[in-house]
């Protein structure tokens, strides 16, 4: 307990995507399927998250994470009828905070608290593990940043594209996504 881990946010966003995909399928509107989803107002556990507790569930060890979710609500304060004969309502919006928690199998997490600066070098230096280094690079580089105090526990919901960051750190050119707008070009 109390360890900082990487991977909880990815697992949470995949679970949220499965919920959203099921909701969309039930409505019969679309067959599109998401892999990750971040509901509005729900920041999730965070890219680097602190384990609150450990629990056994069906013989598997799970880590428990907690965070605060905000939900916007609307409250009607008055109803009145205007001269045109239609009824109108007057209301106000307010925010409710909700405590959220989730159990995640520890096999899906990478413990960055146990990582010591420079540990990634042994994976890269050994020719037997160098081929699999690219699969582990995002995890190891986030842990390296945490060990070197370059990355701290961020506010949950702060989106970081870890894979792009890992490729940039390795010196690989990463193309930025085009938002579809052409700037400065004329036909």
C-alpha positions as CSV (number, residue, x, y, z in Angstrom):
1,X,0.0,0.0,0.0
2,X,1.1,3.5,-0.7
3,X,3.2,2.5,-3.8
4,X,3.0,4.6,-6.9
5,X,2.1,2.6,-10.0
6,X,1.6,3.1,-13.7
7,X,-1.2,1.5,-15.7
8,X,-4.2,2.2,-13.6
9,X,-5.4,5.0,-15.8
10,X,-5.2,2.9,-19.0
11,X,-7.1,0.0,-17.3
12,X,-9.8,2.4,-16.1
13,X,-10.2,4.1,-19.5
14,X,-10.6,0.7,-21.1
15,X,-13.3,-0.3,-18.6
16,X,-15.1,3.0,-19.2
17,X,-14.9,2.4,-23.0
18,X,-16.4,-1.1,-22.6
19,X,-19.3,0.5,-20.6
20,X,-19.8,3.2,-23.3
21,X,-19.7,0.6,-26.1
22,X,-22.3,-1.5,-24.3
23,X,-24.5,1.7,-23.8
24,X,-24.2,2.6,-27.5
25,X,-25.0,-1.0,-28.6
26,X,-28.1,-1.1,-26.4
27,X,-29.4,2.2,-28.0
28,X,-28.9,0.7,-31.5
29,X,-27.4,3.9,-32.8
30,X,-23.9,3.0,-33.9
31,X,-21.6,0.0,-34.3
32,X,-18.5,2.1,-33.7
33,X,-16.3,0.7,-30.8
34,X,-14.0,2.7,-28.7
35,X,-10.8,1.4,-27.0
36,X,-10.5,4.1,-24.4
37,X,-13.0,6.5,-22.9
38,X,-12.8,9.4,-20.4
39,X,-16.2,10.5,-19.2
40,X,-16.7,14.2,-18.7
41,X,-16.0,15.2,-15.1
42,X,-14.3,11.9,-14.2
43,X,-10.5,12.3,-14.1
44,X,-9.8,8.6,-13.3
45,X,-7.0,7.4,-11.0
46,X,-4.3,9.4,-12.9
47,X,-1.3,8.4,-15.0
48,X,0.7,7.7,-11.9
49,X,-1.6,6.6,-9.1
50,X,-1.1,5.7,-5.5
51,X,-2.4,2.4,-4.2
52,X,-4.8,2.8,-1.4
53,X,-5.3,-0.8,-0.4
54,X,-4.8,-4.4,-1.6
55,X,-7.7,-6.8,-1.9
56,X,-8.1,-10.4,-2.9
57,X,-10.9,-10.9,-5.3
58,X,-11.6,-14.4,-6.7
59,X,-8.1,-15.6,-5.8
60,X,-6.4,-12.7,-7.6
61,X,-4.7,-9.8,-5.8
62,X,-6.1,-6.4,-6.8
63,X,-5.0,-2.8,-6.0
64,X,-7.6,-0.3,-4.9
65,X,-7.5,3.3,-6.2
66,X,-9.7,6.2,-5.1
67,X,-10.3,9.6,-6.7
68,X,-13.0,12.3,-6.8
69,X,-15.4,12.7,-9.7
70,X,-17.4,15.9,-10.4
71,X,-20.9,15.7,-11.9
72,X,-22.9,18.7,-13.1
73,X,-26.5,18.8,-12.2
74,X,-29.4,21.1,-12.9
75,X,-32.0,22.2,-10.4
76,X,-35.3,23.8,-11.3
77,X,-36.0,26.8,-9.2
78,X,-39.2,28.1,-10.7
79,X,-41.8,27.5,-13.4
80,X,-43.9,30.2,-15.0
81,X,-46.2,30.9,-17.9
82,X,-45.5,33.8,-20.3
83,X,-47.9,35.7,-22.4
84,X,-47.5,33.4,-25.3
85,X,-49.1,30.6,-23.2
86,X,-45.9,28.4,-23.0
87,X,-44.5,27.3,-19.7
88,X,-40.8,28.1,-19.0
89,X,-38.5,26.9,-16.2
90,X,-35.8,28.8,-14.5
91,X,-33.0,26.9,-12.9
92,X,-29.4,26.7,-11.9
93,X,-26.5,24.4,-12.5
94,X,-24.4,23.1,-9.6
95,X,-21.6,20.6,-9.2
96,X,-21.7,17.5,-7.0
97,X,-18.5,15.7,-6.0
98,X,-18.6,11.9,-5.9
99,X,-15.9,9.6,-4.4
100,X,-14.9,6.9,-6.9
101,X,-12.8,3.8,-6.4
102,X,-11.7,0.8,-8.5
103,X,-10.0,-2.5,-8.0
104,X,-7.4,-3.3,-10.7
105,X,-5.5,-6.6,-10.9
106,X,-1.8,-6.0,-9.9
107,X,-0.7,-8.0,-13.0
108,X,-1.9,-4.9,-15.1
109,X,0.2,-2.4,-13.1
110,X,3.9,-1.4,-13.1
111,X,5.3,-0.3,-9.7
112,X,7.4,2.8,-10.3
113,X,8.1,3.2,-6.5
114,X,10.3,0.1,-6.7
115,X,12.2,1.4,-9.7
116,X,15.7,2.9,-9.2
117,X,17.2,5.4,-11.6
118,X,19.2,3.7,-14.4
119,X,17.4,0.3,-14.2
120,X,16.3,0.6,-17.8
121,X,19.9,0.4,-19.0
122,X,20.1,-3.3,-18.1
123,X,17.2,-4.1,-20.5
124,X,18.7,-2.1,-23.3
125,X,22.3,-3.2,-22.9
126,X,21.5,-7.0,-23.0
127,X,21.1,-8.1,-26.6
128,X,18.6,-10.8,-25.5
129,X,16.1,-8.3,-24.2
130,X,16.8,-5.4,-26.6
131,X,14.2,-6.6,-29.1
132,X,11.5,-6.3,-26.5
133,X,12.7,-3.0,-25.2
134,X,10.3,-1.0,-27.3
135,X,7.3,-2.8,-25.6
136,X,8.7,-1.9,-22.2
137,X,10.1,1.6,-23.0
138,X,7.0,3.6,-22.1
139,X,6.8,2.0,-18.6
140,X,10.5,2.2,-18.0
141,X,10.8,5.9,-19.1
142,X,7.9,6.9,-16.9
143,X,9.5,5.2,-14.0
144,X,12.8,6.8,-14.8
145,X,11.2,10.2,-14.9
146,X,9.5,9.5,-11.5
147,X,12.8,8.3,-10.0
148,X,14.6,11.4,-11.3
149,X,11.9,13.7,-9.9
150,X,10.9,14.9,-13.4
151,X,7.4,13.4,-13.0
152,X,5.3,13.5,-9.9
153,X,1.8,12.3,-9.0
154,X,-0.2,14.5,-11.4
155,X,-3.7,15.6,-10.8
156,X,-5.9,12.7,-12.0
157,X,-7.2,13.2,-15.5
158,X,-4.1,14.9,-16.9
159,X,-3.8,13.2,-20.3
160,X,-0.2,12.2,-21.3
161,X,0.5,10.2,-24.4
162,X,3.1,8.0,-22.9
163,X,4.0,6.1,-26.1
164,X,4.7,9.3,-28.0
165,X,6.8,10.6,-25.0
166,X,8.8,7.4,-25.0
167,X,9.5,7.6,-28.7
168,X,10.6,11.2,-28.5
169,X,12.9,10.3,-25.6
170,X,14.5,7.6,-27.8
171,X,15.0,10.2,-30.6
172,X,12.3,8.8,-32.9
173,X,10.4,11.4,-34.9
174,X,6.7,11.4,-34.0
175,X,4.2,12.9,-36.3
176,X,1.7,15.3,-34.8
177,X,-2.0,14.5,-35.5
178,X,-3.6,16.7,-38.1
179,X,-6.8,18.4,-36.8
180,X,-8.2,18.7,-40.3
181,X,-7.7,22.5,-40.6
182,X,-5.4,23.9,-43.3
183,X,-3.7,27.0,-42.0
184,X,-2.5,29.6,-44.5
185,X,-3.3,27.6,-47.6
186,X,-5.4,29.1,-50.3
187,X,-7.0,27.3,-53.2
